[in-house]
């Protein structure tokens, strides 16, 4: 479980808060273990907690009235869940759950809202993060419309690689097919293409990045815009 030092350094938003904001929030945080499929927020339900991840990756998924789903973005230690809290929204607009297990800190929504009302610098910081997430979501739509499954897979692996320590990402082909909104054989073919170029190694339930620069080149312009915006507005996160 995270230590007090981890609380301040592992989550990049917490680490970049000013002293006043940090002191007001840290005392209200409680550590939480986040296993795979842990629900951080549920569509059309009231959100009770806001989460700051120290490790692991969360998936933000849109769900239609007919229960069709599509991933619109991912969140790791660079952000918070749900980011829409700063917009004073009502019931949750998305399902948000852990796709890679990890740890984090959570704070009751009403406590964070109180801090946000009295701390303009914190509102500004979280607003910058929301801007970067909106760009990530927009480029997910762009990639889905204009890029091949292989390029989209390369982008998705890069995004996960940004949010983990080391080069190994624990994910299955079946899960990726759901997140990329394609059939599982399509994902398998895309993995074979990336492995054939020696960009990754795929084993049962585990992806290893072998050539990050090569992956970035292969993903072309569907990766990098949101990441550059984060660096410009908030700082490095890899």
C-alpha positions in Angstrom: 0.0 0.0 0.0 1.2 3.6 -0.7 3.1 5.5 2.0 2.6 9.2 2.8 5.5 10.0 0.4 3.8 8.0 -2.4 0.6 10.1 -1.8 2.5 13.3 -2.7 4.7 12.0 -5.5 3.2 9.0 -7.2 0.1 10.8 -8.4 1.3 13.6 -10.6 -1.7 15.9 -9.9 -1.1 15.7 -6.2 2.6 16.2 -6.6 2.1 19.4 -8.6 -0.4 21.0 -6.2 0.7 24.1 -4.3 1.3 23.7 -0.6 -2.1 25.1 0.5 -4.1 22.8 -1.8 -2.0 19.8 -0.9 -2.3 20.3 2.8 -6.1 20.6 2.5 -6.5 17.5 0.4 -4.0 15.0 1.9 -5.5 15.0 5.3 -8.8 13.9 3.8 -7.4 11.1 1.5 -7.7 7.5 2.4 -5.7 4.7 0.7 -7.5 2.1 -1.4 -6.5 -1.0 -3.3 -7.8 -1.1 -6.9 -8.1 -4.6 -8.4 -8.9 -5.3 -12.0 -12.6 -4.4 -12.8 -13.0 -2.3 -9.6 -15.7 0.3 -10.4 -14.5 3.9 -9.8 -17.7 5.4 -11.2 -20.9 4.0 -12.7 -23.0 5.4 -15.5 -26.0 7.5 -14.3 -25.2 6.8 -10.6 -24.1 9.4 -8.0 -20.4 9.5 -7.5 -19.3 9.2 -3.9 -15.5 9.4 -4.2 -12.9 11.0 -6.3 -9.8 8.8 -6.9 -6.1 9.8 -7.4 -4.3 6.8 -8.8 -0.8 6.0 -7.6 -0.5 3.0 -9.9 -2.7 1.0 -12.3 -4.8 2.2 -15.3 -8.5 3.0 -15.4 -10.7 2.8 -18.5 -13.4 5.4 -19.2 -16.2 3.7 -21.2 -19.3 5.1 -22.8 -22.4 3.0 -22.7 -25.5 3.3 -25.0 -29.1 2.6 -23.9 -28.8 -0.7 -25.7 -25.7 -1.5 -23.6 -23.2 -1.1 -26.4 -19.8 0.1 -25.1 -16.8 1.9 -26.3 -13.7 3.2 -24.5 -13.3 6.9 -24.7 -10.1 7.3 -22.7 -7.7 6.0 -20.0 -6.5 7.5 -16.8 -3.5 6.6 -14.7 -1.2 8.3 -12.1 -1.3 11.5 -14.2 -4.9 12.3 -13.4 -8.0 11.9 -11.2 -11.3 10.0 -11.5 -13.8 11.4 -12.4 -12.3 14.4 -13.9 -15.8 15.8 -14.7 -16.2 16.7 -11.0 -14.7 20.1 -11.7 -17.6 20.8 -14.0 -20.2 20.3 -11.2 -21.9 17.6 -13.2 -24.7 15.4 -11.9 -24.8 11.6 -12.1 -21.8 9.9 -13.8 -21.8 10.1 -17.6 -19.4 7.1 -18.0 -18.5 3.8 -16.5 -14.9 4.0 -15.1 -13.2 0.8 -14.0 -9.7 -0.5 -13.4 -8.2 -2.3 -16.4 -4.8 -2.7 -14.8 -4.8 -3.2 -11.0 -3.1 -0.7 -8.8 -3.4 1.5 -5.7 -4.6 5.0 -5.1 -6.1 7.5 -2.7 -9.7 8.6 -2.6 -11.5 11.6 -1.1 -15.2 12.1 -0.7 -16.7 14.2 -3.4 -18.3 16.7 -1.1 -14.9 17.3 0.6 -13.1 17.8 -2.7 -15.9 20.2 -3.9 -15.4 22.2 -0.8 -11.7 22.5 -1.4 -12.3 23.4 -5.0 -14.6 26.2 -4.0 -12.0 27.9 -1.9 -8.8 27.1 -3.8 -8.6 28.7 -7.2 -5.1 27.3 -7.9 -6.4 23.8 -7.5 -9.4 24.4 -9.8 -7.0 25.7 -12.4 -4.7 22.7 -12.1 -7.6 20.2 -12.4 -9.0 22.3 -15.3 -5.8 21.9 -17.2 -6.0 18.1 -16.6 -9.6 18.0 -17.9 -8.3 19.9 -21.1 -5.7 17.1 -21.7 -8.3 14.4 -21.2 -10.7 16.0 -23.6 -7.9 16.0 -26.2 -7.1 12.4 -25.5 -10.8 11.5 -26.0 -11.0 13.5 -29.3 -8.0 11.7 -30.6 -9.5 8.4 -29.7 -12.4 9.3 -32.0 -10.0 10.5 -34.7 -8.0 7.2 -34.5 -11.2 5.1 -34.6 -12.3 6.9 -37.8 -9.0 7.3 -39.7 -6.5 4.7 -38.5 -6.1 1.0 -38.9 -6.5 -1.5 -36.0 -2.8 -2.0 -36.0 -2.1 1.8 -35.6 -4.8 2.1 -32.9 -3.3 -0.8 -31.0 0.1 0.8 -31.2 -1.4 4.1 -29.8 -3.2 2.2 -27.0 -0.1 0.3 -26.0 1.9 3.6 -25.9 -0.8 5.2 -23.7 -0.6 2.3 -21.3 3.2 2.3 -21.4 3.1 6.0 -20.3 1.2 5.0 -17.2 3.1 2.0 -15.9 6.6 1.4 -14.5 8.8 -0.6 -16.7 7.9 -2.1 -20.1 5.4 -4.8 -19.2 1.6 -4.3 -19.4 -0.7 -7.0 -18.0 -3.6 -7.1 -20.6 -5.4 -9.8 -22.6 -6.4 -9.8 -26.3 -10.0 -10.3 -25.3 -10.0 -7.1 -23.1 -8.2 -5.1 -25.8 -10.8 -6.2 -28.4 -13.5 -4.8 -26.2 -11.6 -1.5 -25.6 -10.8 -1.0 -29.3 -14.3 -2.0 -30.3 -13.1 -4.7 -32.8 -13.4 -8.4 -33.0 -10.8 -10.5 -31.1 -9.3 -12.0 -34.3 -8.7 -8.4 -35.5 -6.7 -7.7 -32.3 -4.8 -10.9 -32.7 -3.8 -10.0 -36.2 -2.8 -6.5 -35.1 -0.6 -8.0 -32.3 1.1 -10.3 -34.9 1.8 -7.3 -37.1 3.5 -5.4 -34.2 5.4 -8.4 -33.1 6.6 -9.1 -36.6 8.1 -5.6 -36.6 9.7 -6.4 -33.3 7.9 -3.5 -31.6 6.4 -5.6 -28.8 6.3 -9.1 -27.4 2.9 -10.6 -26.6 2.5 -13.4 -24.2 -0.6 -14.7 -22.4 -2.0 -11.8 -20.5 1.2 -9.7 -20.9 2.5 -7.2 -23.4 6.1 -6.1 -23.4 7.2 -3.0 -25.2 10.5 -3.6 -27.1 10.8 -0.6 -29.3 8.9 2.5 -28.1 10.3 4.8 -30.7 9.2 2.3 -33.4 5.7 2.2 -31.9 5.5 5.9 -31.9 6.5 6.0 -35.6 4.0 3.2 -36.4 1.1 5.0 -34.6 1.7 8.1 -36.7 -0.3 11.1 -35.8 -3.0 9.4 -33.6 -0.6 9.4 -30.7 1.2 12.4 -29.1 -1.1 15.4 -29.2 -2.8 14.9 -25.8 0.6 13.8 -24.3 2.3 17.0 -25.5 -0.6 19.1 -24.1 -0.1 17.5 -20.7 3.6 18.2 -20.8 2.9 21.8 -21.8 0.2 22.5 -19.2 1.2 20.2 -16.2 4.6 18.5 -16.8 6.2 15.2 -17.7 4.3 12.0 -16.8 6.5 9.2 -18.2 
